[in-house]
């Protein structure tokens, strides 16, 4: 296992896509800081905490797409050049190979995630301040976002390792993230109910009629739980803000489920993959 980790870490240090995505997310962080700074004249309460929430994906699952690109190319290259097959044939141990890829991919995805927030911690703190948010609240939000990023990574590692194809894993990762995003947005909108505008002739103005979600209570509870379980759903909910410490802790626990499922279930399935 140690040799596999050293080999994967050596590849990660020379992996140009990793450094490119680090720079991209750092630039997004820089843009977000100055974007919030321009809102300061309209909304004085804007602070670096709003930038921190943007770092969870900005509601467009951007972080998930970055992770999909990083993991798919990093793992897919080893299949393309035959290195993965050679590791299996030389007795590297499939579970160890899978866990090594998961560990190193997670480290890179964590670094890409933190690239945004390092910019915010340095520039955002100096230019915007934290708007009275406690250190514990900021740290918990950062940790929740990190775990969400690792959950994305765990899912994409499983897809890349089991598909054995860079293009397929890229398409599944990117399109899957976007499809799930649209599904999350639709479900959230449906849970909120429908607001219908009705014309009122007496007042000469429009009056709204609020129609609550018609789904049974157990269906609504199930959907809300599903939204909190999915990394993309967490991205949207975290970006919206207003989540308690207990809620953040719940998100961290749910993200860890994906990591455990990938480490245990993914490594077991990988043992049955044909490497010919």
C-alpha positions in Angstrom: 0.0 0.0 0.0 2.8 2.4 0.9 4.5 1.9 -2.5 1.2 2.4 -4.3 0.6 5.7 -2.4 4.1 6.9 -3.1 3.7 6.2 -6.8 0.3 7.9 -7.0 1.6 10.9 -5.0 4.5 11.2 -7.4 2.1 11.2 -10.3 -0.1 13.8 -8.6 2.9 16.2 -8.1 3.5 16.0 -11.9 -0.2 16.1 -12.9 -0.6 19.4 -14.8 -4.4 19.3 -14.7 -4.3 19.4 -10.9 -2.3 22.7 -11.0 -4.5 24.1 -13.7 -7.7 23.4 -11.6 -6.0 24.8 -8.5 -5.4 28.0 -10.4 -8.9 28.1 -11.8 -10.6 27.7 -8.4 -8.2 30.3 -6.9 -9.2 32.7 -9.6 -12.9 32.0 -9.0 -12.2 32.8 -5.4 -10.6 36.1 -6.3 -13.5 37.0 -8.6 -16.0 36.1 -5.8 -14.2 38.4 -3.3 -14.2 41.4 -5.6 -17.8 40.6 -6.8 -19.0 40.7 -3.2 -16.9 43.9 -2.7 -18.9 45.6 -5.4 -22.1 44.7 -3.6 -20.8 46.5 -0.5 -22.2 49.8 -1.7 -25.7 48.3 -2.1 -25.7 45.9 0.8 -23.3 46.9 3.6 -23.8 43.6 5.5 -22.0 41.6 2.8 -19.0 39.9 4.2 -16.4 37.2 3.5 -18.9 34.6 4.8 -21.0 35.1 1.7 -17.8 34.4 -0.4 -17.3 31.3 1.7 -20.8 30.1 0.7 -20.0 30.7 -2.9 -17.1 28.3 -2.5 -19.5 25.4 -2.1 -20.3 25.5 -5.8 -22.2 28.7 -6.1 -25.5 26.8 -6.7 -24.2 25.5 -10.1 -22.3 22.5 -8.7 -19.1 24.0 -10.1 -17.0 22.2 -7.5 -18.4 18.9 -8.5 -17.5 19.5 -12.1 -13.9 20.4 -11.2 -13.6 17.2 -9.2 -15.1 15.1 -12.0 -12.5 16.5 -14.5 -9.6 16.0 -12.0 -10.5 12.4 -10.9 -11.5 11.2 -14.4 -8.3 12.3 -16.1 -6.0 11.3 -13.3 -7.4 7.7 -13.1 -8.3 7.4 -16.7 -4.7 8.0 -17.9 -3.5 4.9 -16.0 -6.0 2.8 -17.9 -5.1 4.4 -21.2 -1.4 3.7 -20.9 -1.8 0.2 -19.4 -0.3 1.2 -16.0 -3.4 0.1 -14.1 -3.3 -3.4 -15.7 0.4 -3.8 -14.9 -0.2 -2.9 -11.2 -2.9 -5.6 -11.0 -0.8 -8.2 -12.9 2.2 -7.6 -10.6 0.1 -8.4 -7.5 -0.5 -4.9 -6.2 -3.8 -6.0 -4.8 -7.0 -4.5 -6.3 -8.4 -3.2 -3.0 -5.1 -1.5 -2.2 -4.9 0.0 -5.7 -8.5 1.4 -5.4 -7.9 2.8 -1.9 -4.6 4.4 -3.0 -6.4 6.1 -5.9 -9.2 7.2 -3.6 -6.8 8.7 -1.0 -4.6 10.6 -3.6 -7.7 11.8 -5.6 -9.2 13.0 -2.3 -6.1 14.9 -1.4 -6.0 16.7 -4.8 -9.8 17.5 -4.6 -9.3 18.9 -1.1 -6.5 21.1 -2.3 -8.6 22.4 -5.2 -11.5 23.1 -2.8 -9.1 24.9 -0.4 -7.6 27.0 -3.2 -10.8 29.1 -3.3 -11.0 29.5 0.5 -7.4 30.4 1.0 -7.9 33.4 -1.3 -11.0 34.3 0.7 -9.3 33.9 4.1 -6.5 36.2 3.0 -8.3 38.8 0.8 -11.9 38.4 2.0 -10.9 38.8 5.6 -8.9 41.9 4.9 -11.4 43.6 2.5 -14.8 42.4 3.7 -14.5 41.0 7.3 -16.7 38.2 8.5 -19.8 40.2 9.4 -19.9 39.1 13.0 -19.9 35.3 12.3 -18.2 33.3 15.0 -15.0 31.4 14.3 -16.7 28.1 15.1 -19.4 28.8 12.6 -16.9 29.6 9.9 -14.8 26.6 10.6 -17.8 24.3 10.6 -19.0 25.6 7.3 -15.5 25.1 5.8 -15.4 21.5 7.1 -18.9 20.8 5.7 -17.8 22.1 2.3 -14.6 20.0 2.5 -16.6 16.9 3.3 -19.0 17.6 0.4 -16.0 17.9 -1.9 -14.6 14.6 -0.7 -18.0 13.0 -1.3 -18.0 14.2 -4.9 -14.5 12.8 -5.2 -15.5 9.4 -3.7 -18.4 9.1 -6.2 -16.2 10.0 -9.2 -13.4 7.7 -8.1 -15.8 4.8 -8.2 -17.0 5.8 -11.6 -13.5 6.2 -13.0 -12.2 3.0 -11.5 -15.1 0.9 -12.7 -15.7 2.5 -16.1 -12.0 2.2 -17.1 -12.4 5.0 -19.6 -11.6 8.7 -19.3 -14.2 9.9 -21.7 -17.0 7.8 -20.2 -16.2 8.8 -16.7 -15.9 12.5 -17.7 -19.3 12.4 -19.4 -20.9 10.6 -16.5 -19.3 12.9 -13.9 -20.0 16.3 -15.6 -23.4 15.5 -17.2 -24.5 13.5 -14.1 -23.6 16.5 -11.9 -25.6 18.9 -14.1 -28.6 16.5 -14.4 -28.7 16.0 -10.6 -28.4 19.8 -10.2 -31.5 20.4 -12.3 -33.3 17.6 -10.5 -32.4 19.1 -7.1 -33.6 22.6 -8.2 -36.9 21.1 -9.5 -37.5 19.1 -6.3 -36.7 22.2 -4.1 -39.1 24.3 -6.1 -41.8 21.6 -5.9 -41.4 21.3 -2.1 -41.8 25.1 -1.7 -45.2 25.0 -3.4 -46.7 27.1 -6.2 -47.4 30.9 -6.2 -50.2 31.8 -8.6 -51.0 35.3 -9.6 -54.7 36.1 -9.8 -56.1 39.4 -11.1 -58.2 41.4 -8.6 -60.5 43.8 -10.5 -61.6 45.6 -7.3 -58.1 46.8 -6.5 -56.8 46.9 -10.0 -53.7 44.9 -8.9 -52.5 41.3 -8.8 -53.0 39.1 -5.7 -51.0 36.0 -5.1 -52.5 32.6 -4.2 -50.1 30.2 -2.5 -50.7 26.5 -3.2 -48.6 24.2 -1.0 -46.8 21.1 -2.2 -49.5 18.4 -2.8 -47.2 15.5 -2.1 -47.9 13.3 1.0 -45.9 14.2 4.1 -43.8 11.1 3.9 -42.8 11.8 0.3 -41.8 15.3 1.2 -39.7 14.0 4.1 -38.0 11.4 1.8 -37.2 14.0 -0.8 -35.7 16.5 1.7 -33.5 13.7 3.1 -32.4 12.8 -0.4 -31.5 16.4 -1.2 -29.3 16.5 2.0 -27.7 13.2 1.1 -26.7 14.2 -2.5 -23.4 16.2 -2.7 -25.1 18.5 -5.3 -28.1 19.0 -3.1 -25.8 19.9 -0.2 -24.0 22.4 -2.5 -27.2 24.2 -3.2 -28.5 24.1 0.3 -25.2 25.3 1.8 -25.0 28.1 -0.7 -28.4 29.3 0.4 -27.1 29.7 4.0 -29.1 29.9 7.2 -28.1 26.4 8.3 -27.6 25.7 12.0 -24.5 24.0 13.5 -26.5 20.8 13.9 -27.5 21.0 10.2 -23.8 21.4 9.2 -22.9 18.4 11.4 -25.6 16.4 9.7 -24.2 17.3 6.2 -20.7 16.2 7.3 -22.0 12.9 8.4 -24.0 12.3 5.2 -20.9 13.2 3.1 -18.9 10.6 5.1 -21.4 8.0 4.0 -20.4 8.5 0.3 -16.7 8.2 1.3 -17.2 5.0 3.2 -19.4 3.5 0.4 -16.7 4.3 -2.2 -13.9 2.9 0.0 -15.8 -0.3 0.9 -18.2 -0.9 -1.9 -16.0 0.4 -4.7 -13.0 -1.6 -3.7 -15.2 -4.8 -3.5 -16.7 -4.2 -7.0 -13.2 -3.4 -8.4 -12.1 -6.9 -7.5 -14.5 -8.3 -10.1 -13.6 -5.9 -13.0 -12.0 -7.6 -16.0 -8.7 -6.0 -16.7 -8.1 -7.6 -20.2 
